[in-house]
Amino acid sequence: MSSPLADWSESPAWLAPIPTSDDREFWVGARNGELRIQRCGACGLHQHYARMLCSHCGADEIAFVVASGLGTIYSFTVIRKNGVPPFRERVPFVVASVQLDEPGARVLAAMPTTAIESVAIGARVRAQFRPVGDEFAFVDFALDSA
């Protein structure tokens, strides 16, 4: 039996991101339906979350690129208990560590449109974008049906 999926379409204002100069590009990209991550010009590896130096080689040759939005579940957990609204109304839900297809980058994200029984390590996933306000969006993931 499949678990019912909660409505994640609305989020309280206090959950909206407050971008910094380092990560604004990520949040704006998400609102435009793009997963923007950083790529190092020195070693060629990607990273997420945004930083001023490459987390792999330490170089400062960092630039944002648009990622494919595709990846593989590296690990996941099922959140079954949370007392903070709106999450208490959304349990159970999956949070996954997604190894992106772009070398070096891993993203931690919710999977609100995926039944918990369907999630498995190694499953292919695709980014989804959930607007929060007029300027930004959250990046979620769902099983890739392609």
N, C-alpha and C positions, 0 to 999 in steps of 0.2 A: 504494500500500500504506500502510495506516495504522500509525502508530507505537504500540507497546504502552503502556498507561497504567500507571504505578506506583501502588502503594497508599500513600495519604496519610493513612490513618485514624489512625495512631499518630504522635505526635511526642514527642521526648525532653522531659523536664521543663525543661531549660534553655532551650527555645524558648518556653515559656509566657510570656505577657505579664506585665509588672509595671506595672500601671496607676498613673498619676499622678492627682492631683486633677483635672487638665484632661481626661484621656481615659478615665477609668473608665467613664463613661456609654456610650462607644462599645463597650468590651469586654463590659460586662454586656448591652447590647442585642444584640450578636452572639450571645451564649449563649442569648438568648431568641428568636433568629431574626429580629432586626430590625437594619437598617442605620441606625444613629443618627449623624447628622452635625449640624453647627452651622448655624444660620441667623441672619443679622444682622437685628435689628429696625429698624435705621436705613436700610440700602440694600436689604434683602430678598434679598441673595445668600447662597448657601450656601458652606460650606468644609469641607474635610477635609485635614488632620488637625486635631484640636482645638487651639484657641488661646484666649488670654484677650481678644484683640482681633480685629476683622474684618480679614481679609487684603486685602479690597477697598477699604474706606473708613476703616479705623482705629477705628471706633466700638467701644464696649465693651458694646453691647446684644446679646450673644450668648446663644443658647439652643439646646439640642439638640432636633431634630425627628426623626421617623421618616421616612426616605427611602423611595422606592418600591422601591429595589433594582435599578432598571433603568437601563441606560446604553448607551453606544456606545464601541467600542474606538477610542481616539484614537491610540494607538501600542502597539507590543508588541515583545518580544524573545523569542527562544527560547534558554533556558539549556541548553547542550549539555555543559558541563563544570563540575563543582564537586567539590572534594575533601573537603568537610565533610559528615559524616553528619548527618542522614539524606538530604541533598540529592544526594549522589553516587549513591545508589540510585534516585533519582527522575528523573534526567535521561534524555531531554530533556523539558523542560516550558516552558510559556509564562508569562511575567509581562507583564501588560497595564496600560496606563494607560487607565482607564475614565472617560470624561466622563459623569457621572451626569445623569439627566434633570432633576434639580434644578439651576437655574442657578447657576453659579459653582464647583461642586464636581467635583473629579477625584480618583479613588482609584487607587492602585497595588496590584495584587493578582495572586496566582497563579491559574492556570486549570487545576488538576490533573485535572479530569475531561474535558478537551477535547483531542482529538487536534490536534497542532500543525499538521497539514495543513488543518484546518478554520478556522483563525484568520485573520481579515483586518481591516484597518483599516476602520472603518465598520460592522462587524458589531454586531448588537444582542446584549446580554448581560444576565444576571440574577445577582444576588448569591446565593451559597450559603454556608452556615455550617457550619464544621468544629469541633466541640467540642475544647477543650484543657483538660483538668481539669474540675472541677465548676463553676467560676465563669465561665469565659470561653470564647470561640470565635474562631477566625480567620474572616475574611471572604474568600472566594474568589469567582470569577466563572465562569460557564459560558455558552455560547451560548444565547440565548433561543429556545425552540422555539415560542413563542406567535405 
